[in-house]
């Protein structure tokens, strides 16, 4: 006898993936009341709430753990189907949730994803997050793999060094003339407007302290997009830490300028993935490592 009701787990996964009962019903090809009944039955059997109803619906800690278990079961079943073709199409419907930092998504990771897609019919569900927090999604069971700056292996995961993504402190030349008329020094840097991805983005602070011993006290604009931040810094909204692969064309044509030439900041990236031993995860890992070798600076 099965410990879990897998149709109910499918309903749970669909609600959390789609964000609502109506959309989950459409994805599953059933009625919203059927989705609600399955989920309610699972919650009653387990004696705990699995979904926080809202717009969108979100998972409780137990709900997230069950959702991760269901996803792993689907992946293992797909792997079994690959070895036993009579069971059906192995990769059809296989989805790999992966957490990736926004700067990698805007630079080198698309090549990894495209390389993987050339060799597999499995689909990627990419979740963007800060590079210091993507490993947390692994710990919570939300994803199978993550690009992260965290060198500590998550329990049940394998960790591999990828390389260093280089950043430069840059802004438009007009911004530099207005805010640093006498050059970039600690006092001027402390007052100048800065761009941040979100409230957890402190790379600018670390660079300013390392470069000039400055604490950033000026206004901070939030721009939750890697490309948007690059465009905003070029336009003169503030200075930002920009991935060098994206900033290089602007530095070459003069639409961007480094605050302190020759003072980059390197961020070491790692790849962590579940130790499931599946071929599809191995294929994704191989593609990620190839793309990282081609685009990132070597570790060390």
Protein Blocks (a to p, Z undefined) as FASTA:
>chain_A
ZZbdfklmmmmmmmmmnopaklmmmmnopafklmmmmmmmmmmmnopafbdcdddddddf
klmmmmmmmmmmmmmmmmmmmmmmmnopfkgopacdddddfklmmmmmmmmmmmmmmmpc
bdcddddddfklmmmmmmnopafbdcdfbfbdcehiacddfbdcdddddddfklmmmmmm
nopafklmmmpccddfblmlcklmmmmmmmnopacfbdcdddfbfklmmmmmmnopaccd
ddfklmmmmmmnopaccfbghiacddddddddddehpaklmmmmmmmmmmmmmmmcceZZ
